[in-house]
Amino acid sequence: MKVDSTNKPYIFKKVKTYSAEEIIAAGGTTAFGKLTGHTPERLKDMPVGEPLTEEEYKKALKTLKNR
């Protein structure tokens, strides 16, 4: 039996992440956002909906407050 090895496996696209140093080197969060194409206008055009549940939001605020 011959195995067809011409099919390549599906590989997920890697999501690019950035370090705090890279963001600071770009000139801060606003400059970094502009550099990467994340502008306030694009944020306003996002689909309606909450990115976090109420519980997740409260947990995130608590975590930030404790830092």
PDB file of N, CA, C, O and CB in Angstrom:
ATOM      1  N   MET A   1       0.841  -1.174   0.000  1.00  0.00           N
ATOM      2  CA  MET A   1       0.000   0.000   0.000  1.00  0.00           C
ATOM      3  C   MET A   1       0.889   1.242   0.000  1.00  0.00           C
ATOM      4  O   MET A   1       1.796   1.355   0.824  1.00  0.00           O
ATOM      5  CB  MET A   1      -0.958  -0.005   1.216  1.00  0.00           C
ATOM      6  N   LYS A   2       0.635   2.165  -0.914  1.00  0.00           N
ATOM      7  CA  LYS A   2       1.422   3.385  -1.019  1.00  0.00           C
ATOM      8  C   LYS A   2       0.716   4.507  -0.251  1.00  0.00           C
ATOM      9  O   LYS A   2      -0.492   4.700  -0.384  1.00  0.00           O
ATOM     10  CB  LYS A   2       1.636   3.780  -2.509  1.00  0.00           C
ATOM     11  N   VAL A   3       1.486   5.239   0.550  1.00  0.00           N
ATOM     12  CA  VAL A   3       0.941   6.339   1.344  1.00  0.00           C
ATOM     13  C   VAL A   3       1.153   7.643   0.590  1.00  0.00           C
ATOM     14  O   VAL A   3       2.244   7.913   0.088  1.00  0.00           O
ATOM     15  CB  VAL A   3       1.603   6.399   2.754  1.00  0.00           C
ATOM     16  N   ASP A   4       0.100   8.448   0.516  1.00  0.00           N
ATOM     17  CA  ASP A   4       0.198   9.746  -0.149  1.00  0.00           C
ATOM     18  C   ASP A   4       0.830  10.742   0.817  1.00  0.00           C
ATOM     19  O   ASP A   4       0.198  11.149   1.792  1.00  0.00           O
ATOM     20  CB  ASP A   4      -1.204  10.244  -0.629  1.00  0.00           C
ATOM     21  N   SER A   5       2.054  11.128   0.553  1.00  0.00           N
ATOM     22  CA  SER A   5       2.753  12.046   1.448  1.00  0.00           C
ATOM     23  C   SER A   5       2.817  13.463   0.883  1.00  0.00           C
ATOM     24  O   SER A   5       3.582  14.292   1.376  1.00  0.00           O
ATOM     25  CB  SER A   5       4.158  11.537   1.719  1.00  0.00           C
ATOM     26  N   THR A   6       2.027  13.743  -0.137  1.00  0.00           N
ATOM     27  CA  THR A   6       2.041  15.083  -0.728  1.00  0.00           C
ATOM     28  C   THR A   6       1.212  16.076   0.074  1.00  0.00           C
ATOM     29  O   THR A   6       1.394  17.286  -0.062  1.00  0.00           O
ATOM     30  CB  THR A   6       1.530  15.029  -2.153  1.00  0.00           C
ATOM     31  N   ASN A   7       0.309  15.581   0.905  1.00  0.00           N
ATOM     32  CA  ASN A   7      -0.499  16.477   1.730  1.00  0.00           C
ATOM     33  C   ASN A   7       0.333  16.987   2.893  1.00  0.00           C
ATOM     34  O   ASN A   7       0.947  16.213   3.628  1.00  0.00           O
ATOM     35  CB  ASN A   7      -1.769  15.762   2.245  1.00  0.00           C
ATOM     36  N   LYS A   8       0.342  18.306   3.045  1.00  0.00           N
ATOM     37  CA  LYS A   8       1.072  18.903   4.157  1.00  0.00           C
ATOM     38  C   LYS A   8       0.109  19.066   5.327  1.00  0.00           C
ATOM     39  O   LYS A   8      -1.071  19.351   5.118  1.00  0.00           O
ATOM     40  CB  LYS A   8       1.707  20.276   3.753  1.00  0.00           C
ATOM     41  N   PRO A   9       0.593  18.890   6.549  1.00  0.00           N
ATOM     42  CA  PRO A   9      -0.292  19.068   7.705  1.00  0.00           C
ATOM     43  C   PRO A   9      -0.664  20.539   7.869  1.00  0.00           C
ATOM     44  O   PRO A   9       0.114  21.431   7.531  1.00  0.00           O
ATOM     45  CB  PRO A   9       0.381  18.539   8.994  1.00  0.00           C
ATOM     46  N   TYR A  10      -1.859  20.774   8.391  1.00  0.00           N
ATOM     47  CA  TYR A  10      -2.300  22.143   8.651  1.00  0.00           C
ATOM     48  C   TYR A  10      -1.572  22.648   9.884  1.00  0.00           C
ATOM     49  O   TYR A  10      -1.560  21.990  10.924  1.00  0.00           O
ATOM     50  CB  TYR A  10      -3.851  22.221   8.842  1.00  0.00           C
ATOM     51  N   ILE A  11      -0.974  23.805   9.762  1.00  0.00           N
ATOM     52  CA  ILE A  11      -0.249  24.400  10.880  1.00  0.00           C
ATOM     53  C   ILE A  11      -0.912  25.736  11.199  1.00  0.00           C
ATOM     54  O   ILE A  11      -1.138  26.557  10.310  1.00  0.00           O
ATOM     55  CB  ILE A  11       1.282  24.581  10.549  1.00  0.00           C
ATOM     56  N   PHE A  12      -1.220  25.943  12.479  1.00  0.00           N
ATOM     57  CA  PHE A  12      -1.841  27.190  12.895  1.00  0.00           C
ATOM     58  C   PHE A  12      -0.878  28.351  12.701  1.00  0.00           C
ATOM     59  O   PHE A  12       0.332  28.211  12.879  1.00  0.00           O
ATOM     60  CB  PHE A  12      -2.291  27.108  14.355  1.00  0.00           C
ATOM     61  N   LYS A  13      -1.430  29.491  12.336  1.00  0.00           N
ATOM     62  CA  LYS A  13      -0.632  30.697  12.192  1.00  0.00           C
ATOM     63  C   LYS A  13      -0.241  31.177  13.587  1.00  0.00           C
ATOM     64  O   LYS A  13      -1.081  31.250  14.484  1.00  0.00           O
ATOM     65  CB  LYS A  13      -1.411  31.802  11.408  1.00  0.00           C
ATOM     66  N   LYS A  14       1.020  31.499  13.761  1.00  0.00           N
ATOM     67  CA  LYS A  14       1.479  31.984  15.062  1.00  0.00           C
ATOM     68  C   LYS A  14       1.041  33.429  15.249  1.00  0.00           C
ATOM     69  O   LYS A  14       1.082  34.234  14.319  1.00  0.00           O
ATOM     70  CB  LYS A  14       3.017  31.860  15.189  1.00  0.00           C
ATOM     71  N   VAL A  15       0.627  33.734  16.452  1.00  0.00           N
ATOM     72  CA  VAL A  15       0.226  35.086  16.785  1.00  0.00           C
ATOM     73  C   VAL A  15       1.453  35.815  17.300  1.00  0.00           C
ATOM     74  O   VAL A  15       2.129  35.340  18.213  1.00  0.00           O
ATOM     75  CB  VAL A  15      -0.930  35.101  17.833  1.00  0.00           C
ATOM     76  N   LYS A  16       1.741  36.969  16.716  1.00  0.00           N
ATOM     77  CA  LYS A  16       2.911  37.741  17.122  1.00  0.00           C
ATOM     78  C   LYS A  16       2.627  38.420  18.446  1.00  0.00           C
ATOM     79  O   LYS A  16       1.592  39.063  18.617  1.00  0.00           O
ATOM     80  CB  LYS A  16       3.293  38.783  16.047  1.00  0.00           C
ATOM     81  N   THR A  17       3.540  38.275  19.369  1.00  0.00           N
ATOM     82  CA  THR A  17       3.434  38.961  20.647  1.00  0.00           C
ATOM     83  C   THR A  17       4.602  39.924  20.777  1.00  0.00           C
ATOM     84  O   THR A  17       5.630  39.758  20.121  1.00  0.00           O
ATOM     85  CB  THR A  17       3.408  37.953  21.828  1.00  0.00           C
ATOM     86  N   TYR A  18       4.443  40.919  21.616  1.00  0.00           N
ATOM     87  CA  TYR A  18       5.468  41.938  21.789  1.00  0.00           C
ATOM     88  C   TYR A  18       5.783  42.096  23.267  1.00  0.00           C
ATOM     89  O   TYR A  18       4.901  41.982  24.118  1.00  0.00           O
ATOM     90  CB  TYR A  18       5.017  43.282  21.182  1.00  0.00           C
ATOM     91  N   SER A  19       7.039  42.358  23.561  1.00  0.00           N
ATOM     92  CA  SER A  19       7.451  42.569  24.947  1.00  0.00           C
ATOM     93  C   SER A  19       7.222  44.029  25.325  1.00  0.00           C
ATOM     94  O   SER A  19       7.034  44.884  24.460  1.00  0.00           O
ATOM     95  CB  SER A  19       8.942  42.174  25.151  1.00  0.00           C
ATOM     96  N   ALA A  20       7.239  44.299  26.616  1.00  0.00           N
ATOM     97  CA  ALA A  20       7.100  45.678  27.088  1.00  0.00           C
ATOM     98  C   ALA A  20       8.235  46.538  26.546  1.00  0.00           C
ATOM     99  O   ALA A  20       8.028  47.708  26.225  1.00  0.00           O
ATOM    100  CB  ALA A  20       7.078  45.728  28.630  1.00  0.00           C
ATOM    101  N   GLU A  21       9.426  45.968  26.444  1.00  0.00           N
ATOM    102  CA  GLU A  21      10.581  46.707  25.931  1.00  0.00           C
ATOM    103  C   GLU A  21      10.358  47.142  24.485  1.00  0.00           C
ATOM    104  O   GLU A  21      10.725  48.253  24.104  1.00  0.00           O
ATOM    105  CB  GLU A  21      11.850  45.851  26.033  1.00  0.00           C
ATOM    106  N   GLU A  22       9.750  46.258  23.675  1.00  0.00           N
ATOM    107  CA  GLU A  22       9.477  46.594  22.277  1.00  0.00           C
ATOM    108  C   GLU A  22       8.456  47.731  22.181  1.00  0.00           C
ATOM    109  O   GLU A  22       8.574  48.611  21.328  1.00  0.00           O
ATOM    110  CB  GLU A  22       8.966  45.354  21.515  1.00  0.00           C
ATOM    111  N   ILE A  23       7.469  47.706  23.051  1.00  0.00           N
ATOM    112  CA  ILE A  23       6.441  48.746  23.047  1.00  0.00           C
ATOM    113  C   ILE A  23       7.043  50.081  23.472  1.00  0.00           C
ATOM    114  O   ILE A  23       6.766  51.114  22.863  1.00  0.00           O
ATOM    115  CB  ILE A  23       5.270  48.361  23.980  1.00  0.00           C
ATOM    116  N   ILE A  24       7.862  50.058  24.509  1.00  0.00           N
ATOM    117  CA  ILE A  24       8.517  51.282  24.974  1.00  0.00           C
ATOM    118  C   ILE A  24       9.478  51.810  23.914  1.00  0.00           C
ATOM    119  O   ILE A  24       9.544  53.017  23.680  1.00  0.00           O
ATOM    120  CB  ILE A  24       9.268  51.028  26.295  1.00  0.00           C
ATOM    121  N   ALA A  25      10.218  50.916  23.276  1.00  0.00           N
ATOM    122  CA  ALA A  25      11.168  51.325  22.234  1.00  0.00           C
ATOM    123  C   ALA A  25      10.459  51.971  21.047  1.00  0.00           C
ATOM    124  O   ALA A  25      11.042  52.806  20.356  1.00  0.00           O
ATOM    125  CB  ALA A  25      11.980  50.121  21.758  1.00  0.00           C
ATOM    126  N   ALA A  26       9.213  51.591  20.808  1.00  0.00           N
ATOM    127  CA  ALA A  26       8.449  52.165  19.700  1.00  0.00           C
ATOM    128  C   ALA A  26       7.971  53.574  20.023  1.00  0.00           C
ATOM    129  O   ALA A  26       7.513  54.295  19.137  1.00  0.00           O
ATOM    130  CB  ALA A  26       7.256  51.278  19.364  1.00  0.00           C
ATOM    131  N   GLY A  27       8.077  53.967  21.290  1.00  0.00           N
ATOM    132  CA  GLY A  27       7.657  55.311  21.686  1.00  0.00           C
ATOM    133  C   GLY A  27       6.449  55.321  22.597  1.00  0.00           C
ATOM    134  O   GLY A  27       5.825  56.366  22.783  1.00  0.00           O
ATOM    135  N   GLY A  28       6.110  54.185  23.164  1.00  0.00           N
ATOM    136  CA  GLY A  28       4.965  54.100  24.063  1.00  0.00           C
ATOM    137  C   GLY A  28       3.789  53.408  23.400  1.00  0.00           C
ATOM    138  O   GLY A  28       3.861  52.994  22.243  1.00  0.00           O
ATOM    139  N   THR A  29       2.716  53.292  24.145  1.00  0.00           N
ATOM    140  CA  THR A  29       1.579  52.511  23.659  1.00  0.00           C
ATOM    141  C   THR A  29       0.892  53.140  22.454  1.00  0.00           C
ATOM    142  O   THR A  29       0.479  52.429  21.538  1.00  0.00           O
ATOM    143  CB  THR A  29       0.579  52.331  24.764  1.00  0.00           C
ATOM    144  N   THR A  30       0.764  54.471  22.446  1.00  0.00           N
ATOM    145  CA  THR A  30       0.095  55.126  21.317  1.00  0.00           C
ATOM    146  C   THR A  30       0.912  54.971  20.044  1.00  0.00           C
ATOM    147  O   THR A  30       0.375  54.618  18.994  1.00  0.00           O
ATOM    148  CB  THR A  30      -0.138  56.615  21.615  1.00  0.00           C
ATOM    149  N   ALA A  31       2.212  55.236  20.138  1.00  0.00           N
ATOM    150  CA  ALA A  31       3.089  55.094  18.966  1.00  0.00           C
ATOM    151  C   ALA A  31       3.134  53.647  18.503  1.00  0.00           C
ATOM    152  O   ALA A  31       3.134  53.373  17.303  1.00  0.00           O
ATOM    153  CB  ALA A  31       4.513  55.590  19.286  1.00  0.00           C
ATOM    154  N   PHE A  32       3.174  52.723  19.451  1.00  0.00           N
ATOM    155  CA  PHE A  32       3.210  51.301  19.105  1.00  0.00           C
ATOM    156  C   PHE A  32       1.927  50.896  18.392  1.00  0.00           C
ATOM    157  O   PHE A  32       1.965  50.144  17.418  1.00  0.00           O
ATOM    158  CB  PHE A  32       3.417  50.439  20.365  1.00  0.00           C
ATOM    159  N   GLY A  33       0.800  51.385  18.870  1.00  0.00           N
ATOM    160  CA  GLY A  33      -0.479  51.087  18.229  1.00  0.00           C
ATOM    161  C   GLY A  33      -0.517  51.581  16.796  1.00  0.00           C
ATOM    162  O   GLY A  33      -0.983  50.877  15.900  1.00  0.00           O
ATOM    163  N   LYS A  34      -0.027  52.791  16.584  1.00  0.00           N
ATOM    164  CA  LYS A  34       0.009  53.341  15.221  1.00  0.00           C
ATOM    165  C   LYS A  34       0.957  52.536  14.347  1.00  0.00           C
ATOM    166  O   LYS A  34       0.666  52.277  13.179  1.00  0.00           O
ATOM    167  CB  LYS A  34       0.437  54.823  15.241  1.00  0.00           C
ATOM    168  N   LEU A  35       2.091  52.140  14.914  1.00  0.00           N
ATOM    169  CA  LEU A  35       3.085  51.364  14.178  1.00  0.00           C
ATOM    170  C   LEU A  35       2.517  50.024  13.715  1.00  0.00           C
ATOM    171  O   LEU A  35       2.817  49.567  12.612  1.00  0.00           O
ATOM    172  CB  LEU A  35       4.322  51.137  15.042  1.00  0.00           C
ATOM    173  N   THR A  36       1.700  49.396  14.556  1.00  0.00           N
ATOM    174  CA  THR A  36       1.143  48.085  14.229  1.00  0.00           C
ATOM    175  C   THR A  36      -0.237  48.161  13.581  1.00  0.00           C
ATOM    176  O   THR A  36      -0.839  47.131  13.278  1.00  0.00           O
ATOM    177  CB  THR A  36       1.063  47.247  15.472  1.00  0.00           C
ATOM    178  N   GLY A  37      -0.741  49.378  13.368  1.00  0.00           N
ATOM    179  CA  GLY A  37      -2.026  49.526  12.691  1.00  0.00           C
ATOM    180  C   GLY A  37      -3.230  49.427  13.602  1.00  0.00           C
ATOM    181  O   GLY A  37      -4.352  49.263  13.121  1.00  0.00           O
ATOM    182  N   HIS A  38      -3.027  49.522  14.902  1.00  0.00           N
ATOM    183  CA  HIS A  38      -4.141  49.466  15.847  1.00  0.00           C
ATOM    184  C   HIS A  38      -4.470  50.894  16.275  1.00  0.00           C
ATOM    185  O   HIS A  38      -3.949  51.390  17.274  1.00  0.00           O
ATOM    186  CB  HIS A  38      -3.795  48.565  17.090  1.00  0.00           C
ATOM    187  N   THR A  39      -5.333  51.541  15.513  1.00  0.00           N
ATOM    188  CA  THR A  39      -5.686  52.928  15.770  1.00  0.00           C
ATOM    189  C   THR A  39      -7.026  53.005  16.491  1.00  0.00           C
ATOM    190  O   THR A  39      -7.798  52.046  16.481  1.00  0.00           O
ATOM    191  CB  THR A  39      -5.734  53.726  14.458  1.00  0.00           C
ATOM    192  N   PRO A  40      -7.304  54.158  17.122  1.00  0.00           N
ATOM    193  CA  PRO A  40      -8.614  54.316  17.774  1.00  0.00           C
ATOM    194  C   PRO A  40      -9.774  54.117  16.802  1.00  0.00           C
ATOM    195  O   PRO A  40     -10.827  53.607  17.183  1.00  0.00           O
ATOM    196  CB  PRO A  40      -8.716  55.696  18.411  1.00  0.00           C
ATOM    197  N   GLU A  41      -9.578  54.521  15.546  1.00  0.00           N
ATOM    198  CA  GLU A  41     -10.635  54.350  14.548  1.00  0.00           C
ATOM    199  C   GLU A  41     -10.945  52.872  14.326  1.00  0.00           C
ATOM    200  O   GLU A  41     -12.108  52.486  14.211  1.00  0.00           O
ATOM    201  CB  GLU A  41     -10.230  55.010  13.222  1.00  0.00           C
ATOM    202  N   ARG A  42      -9.903  52.053  14.266  1.00  0.00           N
ATOM    203  CA  ARG A  42     -10.115  50.615  14.073  1.00  0.00           C
ATOM    204  C   ARG A  42     -10.805  50.011  15.286  1.00  0.00           C
ATOM    205  O   ARG A  42     -11.631  49.109  15.146  1.00  0.00           O
ATOM    206  CB  ARG A  42      -8.777  49.898  13.812  1.00  0.00           C
ATOM    207  N   LEU A  43     -10.472  50.502  16.475  1.00  0.00           N
ATOM    208  CA  LEU A  43     -11.128  49.990  17.678  1.00  0.00           C
ATOM    209  C   LEU A  43     -12.614  50.336  17.676  1.00  0.00           C
ATOM    210  O   LEU A  43     -13.441  49.541  18.121  1.00  0.00           O
ATOM    211  CB  LEU A  43     -10.455  50.555  18.938  1.00  0.00           C
ATOM    212  N   LYS A  44     -12.948  51.518  17.174  1.00  0.00           N
ATOM    213  CA  LYS A  44     -14.357  51.920  17.110  1.00  0.00           C
ATOM    214  C   LYS A  44     -15.139  51.071  16.115  1.00  0.00           C
ATOM    215  O   LYS A  44     -16.348  50.893  16.265  1.00  0.00           O
ATOM    216  CB  LYS A  44     -14.469  53.396  16.731  1.00  0.00           C
ATOM    217  N   ASP A  45     -14.457  50.545  15.100  1.00  0.00           N
ATOM    218  CA  ASP A  45     -15.110  49.734  14.075  1.00  0.00           C
ATOM    219  C   ASP A  45     -15.236  48.262  14.455  1.00  0.00           C
ATOM    220  O   ASP A  45     -15.728  47.456  13.665  1.00  0.00           O
ATOM    221  CB  ASP A  45     -14.355  49.849  12.786  1.00  0.00           C
ATOM    222  N   MET A  46     -14.795  47.910  15.658  1.00  0.00           N
ATOM    223  CA  MET A  46     -14.877  46.514  16.095  1.00  0.00           C
ATOM    224  C   MET A  46     -16.338  46.105  16.248  1.00  0.00           C
ATOM    225  O   MET A  46     -17.197  46.952  16.492  1.00  0.00           O
ATOM    226  CB  MET A  46     -14.114  46.306  17.428  1.00  0.00           C
ATOM    227  N   PRO A  47     -16.623  44.812  16.107  1.00  0.00           N
ATOM    228  CA  PRO A  47     -17.994  44.341  16.294  1.00  0.00           C
ATOM    229  C   PRO A  47     -18.490  44.629  17.712  1.00  0.00           C
ATOM    230  O   PRO A  47     -17.719  44.649  18.671  1.00  0.00           O
ATOM    231  CB  PRO A  47     -18.085  42.839  16.000  1.00  0.00           C
ATOM    232  N   VAL A  48     -19.782  44.848  17.810  1.00  0.00           N
ATOM    233  CA  VAL A  48     -20.381  45.118  19.112  1.00  0.00           C
ATOM    234  C   VAL A  48     -20.329  43.852  19.954  1.00  0.00           C
ATOM    235  O   VAL A  48     -20.579  42.753  19.458  1.00  0.00           O
ATOM    236  CB  VAL A  48     -21.842  45.622  18.963  1.00  0.00           C
ATOM    237  N   GLY A  49     -20.007  44.013  21.210  1.00  0.00           N
ATOM    238  CA  GLY A  49     -19.950  42.872  22.114  1.00  0.00           C
ATOM    239  C   GLY A  49     -18.888  43.094  23.165  1.00  0.00           C
ATOM    240  O   GLY A  49     -17.926  43.830  22.944  1.00  0.00           O
ATOM    241  N   GLU A  50     -19.055  42.486  24.258  1.00  0.00           N
ATOM    242  CA  GLU A  50     -18.103  42.629  25.346  1.00  0.00           C
ATOM    243  C   GLU A  50     -16.982  41.610  25.202  1.00  0.00           C
ATOM    244  O   GLU A  50     -17.254  40.422  25.032  1.00  0.00           O
ATOM    245  CB  GLU A  50     -18.801  42.472  26.700  1.00  0.00           C
ATOM    246  N   PRO A  51     -15.724  42.050  25.267  1.00  0.00           N
ATOM    247  CA  PRO A  51     -14.615  41.108  25.167  1.00  0.00           C
ATOM    248  C   PRO A  51     -14.470  40.249  26.425  1.00  0.00           C
ATOM    249  O   PRO A  51     -13.913  39.152  26.368  1.00  0.00           O
ATOM    250  CB  PRO A  51     -13.322  41.859  24.905  1.00  0.00           C
ATOM    251  N   LEU A  52     -14.967  40.743  27.553  1.00  0.00           N
ATOM    252  CA  LEU A  52     -14.884  40.007  28.816  1.00  0.00           C
ATOM    253  C   LEU A  52     -16.272  39.882  29.427  1.00  0.00           C
ATOM    254  O   LEU A  52     -17.133  40.742  29.243  1.00  0.00           O
ATOM    255  CB  LEU A  52     -13.916  40.709  29.804  1.00  0.00           C
ATOM    256  N   THR A  53     -16.464  38.802  30.149  1.00  0.00           N
ATOM    257  CA  THR A  53     -17.697  38.682  30.923  1.00  0.00           C
ATOM    258  C   THR A  53     -17.571  39.608  32.129  1.00  0.00           C
ATOM    259  O   THR A  53     -16.476  40.076  32.440  1.00  0.00           O
ATOM    260  CB  THR A  53     -17.963  37.191  31.366  1.00  0.00           C
ATOM    261  N   GLU A  54     -18.666  39.869  32.796  1.00  0.00           N
ATOM    262  CA  GLU A  54     -18.646  40.731  33.981  1.00  0.00           C
ATOM    263  C   GLU A  54     -17.694  40.174  35.038  1.00  0.00           C
ATOM    264  O   GLU A  54     -16.951  40.922  35.673  1.00  0.00           O
ATOM    265  CB  GLU A  54     -20.065  40.878  34.567  1.00  0.00           C
ATOM    266  N   GLU A  55     -17.725  38.856  35.220  1.00  0.00           N
ATOM    267  CA  GLU A  55     -16.855  38.208  36.207  1.00  0.00           C
ATOM    268  C   GLU A  55     -15.382  38.367  35.823  1.00  0.00           C
ATOM    269  O   GLU A  55     -14.549  38.671  36.677  1.00  0.00           O
ATOM    270  CB  GLU A  55     -17.210  36.712  36.339  1.00  0.00           C
ATOM    271  N   GLU A  56     -15.060  38.163  34.547  1.00  0.00           N
ATOM    272  CA  GLU A  56     -13.677  38.316  34.078  1.00  0.00           C
ATOM    273  C   GLU A  56     -13.209  39.764  34.235  1.00  0.00           C
ATOM    274  O   GLU A  56     -12.059  40.018  34.592  1.00  0.00           O
ATOM    275  CB  GLU A  56     -13.554  37.873  32.601  1.00  0.00           C
ATOM    276  N   TYR A  57     -14.108  40.703  33.967  1.00  0.00           N
ATOM    277  CA  TYR A  57     -13.793  42.119  34.087  1.00  0.00           C
ATOM    278  C   TYR A  57     -13.460  42.473  35.536  1.00  0.00           C
ATOM    279  O   TYR A  57     -12.466  43.151  35.798  1.00  0.00           O
ATOM    280  CB  TYR A  57     -14.965  42.974  33.583  1.00  0.00           C
ATOM    281  N   LYS A  58     -14.288  42.016  36.474  1.00  0.00           N
ATOM    282  CA  LYS A  58     -14.042  42.294  37.891  1.00  0.00           C
ATOM    283  C   LYS A  58     -12.739  41.659  38.359  1.00  0.00           C
ATOM    284  O   LYS A  58     -11.989  42.264  39.125  1.00  0.00           O
ATOM    285  CB  LYS A  58     -15.208  41.785  38.745  1.00  0.00           C
ATOM    286  N   LYS A  59     -12.472  40.442  37.900  1.00  0.00           N
ATOM    287  CA  LYS A  59     -11.234  39.758  38.270  1.00  0.00           C
ATOM    288  C   LYS A  59     -10.016  40.512  37.724  1.00  0.00           C
ATOM    289  O   LYS A  59      -9.006  40.649  38.414  1.00  0.00           O
ATOM    290  CB  LYS A  59     -11.245  38.304  37.747  1.00  0.00           C
ATOM    291  N   ALA A  60     -10.116  40.997  36.493  1.00  0.00           N
ATOM    292  CA  ALA A  60      -9.012  41.747  35.890  1.00  0.00           C
ATOM    293  C   ALA A  60      -8.759  43.045  36.649  1.00  0.00           C
ATOM    294  O   ALA A  60      -7.607  43.403  36.897  1.00  0.00           O
ATOM    295  CB  ALA A  60      -9.309  42.049  34.412  1.00  0.00           C
ATOM    296  N   LEU A  61      -9.822  43.749  37.019  1.00  0.00           N
ATOM    297  CA  LEU A  61      -9.661  44.985  37.780  1.00  0.00           C
ATOM    298  C   LEU A  61      -9.038  44.719  39.142  1.00  0.00           C
ATOM    299  O   LEU A  61      -8.192  45.488  39.600  1.00  0.00           O
ATOM    300  CB  LEU A  61     -11.007  45.682  37.951  1.00  0.00           C
ATOM    301  N   LYS A  62      -9.448  43.640  39.788  1.00  0.00           N
ATOM    302  CA  LYS A  62      -8.886  43.281  41.087  1.00  0.00           C
ATOM    303  C   LYS A  62      -7.398  42.967  40.959  1.00  0.00           C
ATOM    304  O   LYS A  62      -6.598  43.381  41.798  1.00  0.00           O
ATOM    305  CB  LYS A  62      -9.636  42.080  41.686  1.00  0.00           C
ATOM    306  N   THR A  63      -7.032  42.239  39.913  1.00  0.00           N
ATOM    307  CA  THR A  63      -5.630  41.898  39.677  1.00  0.00           C
ATOM    308  C   THR A  63      -4.807  43.157  39.450  1.00  0.00           C
ATOM    309  O   THR A  63      -3.716  43.295  40.003  1.00  0.00           O
ATOM    310  CB  THR A  63      -5.497  40.951  38.474  1.00  0.00           C
ATOM    311  N   LEU A  64      -5.322  44.075  38.639  1.00  0.00           N
ATOM    312  CA  LEU A  64      -4.600  45.317  38.365  1.00  0.00           C
ATOM    313  C   LEU A  64      -4.467  46.175  39.618  1.00  0.00           C
ATOM    314  O   LEU A  64      -3.434  46.809  39.831  1.00  0.00           O
ATOM    315  CB  LEU A  64      -5.304  46.106  37.267  1.00  0.00           C
ATOM    316  N   LYS A  65      -5.501  46.197  40.439  1.00  0.00           N
ATOM    317  CA  LYS A  65      -5.473  46.997  41.662  1.00  0.00           C
ATOM    318  C   LYS A  65      -4.420  46.476  42.637  1.00  0.00           C
ATOM    319  O   LYS A  65      -3.791  47.255  43.353  1.00  0.00           O
ATOM    320  CB  LYS A  65      -6.852  46.997  42.329  1.00  0.00           C
ATOM    321  N   ASN A  66      -4.229  45.156  42.661  1.00  0.00           N
ATOM    322  CA  ASN A  66      -3.287  44.543  43.596  1.00  0.00           C
ATOM    323  C   ASN A  66      -1.835  44.646  43.151  1.00  0.00           C
ATOM    324  O   ASN A  66      -0.938  44.255  43.898  1.00  0.00           O
ATOM    325  CB  ASN A  66      -3.641  43.102  43.793  1.00  0.00           C
ATOM    326  N   ARG A  67      -1.585  45.155  41.971  1.00  0.00           N
ATOM    327  CA  ARG A  67      -0.199  45.258  41.480  1.00  0.00           C
ATOM    328  C   ARG A  67       0.458  46.514  41.922  1.00  0.00           C
ATOM    329  O   ARG A  67       1.620  46.751  41.595  1.00  0.00           O
ATOM    330  CB  ARG A  67      -0.152  45.184  39.987  1.00  0.00           C
TER     331      ARG A  67
END
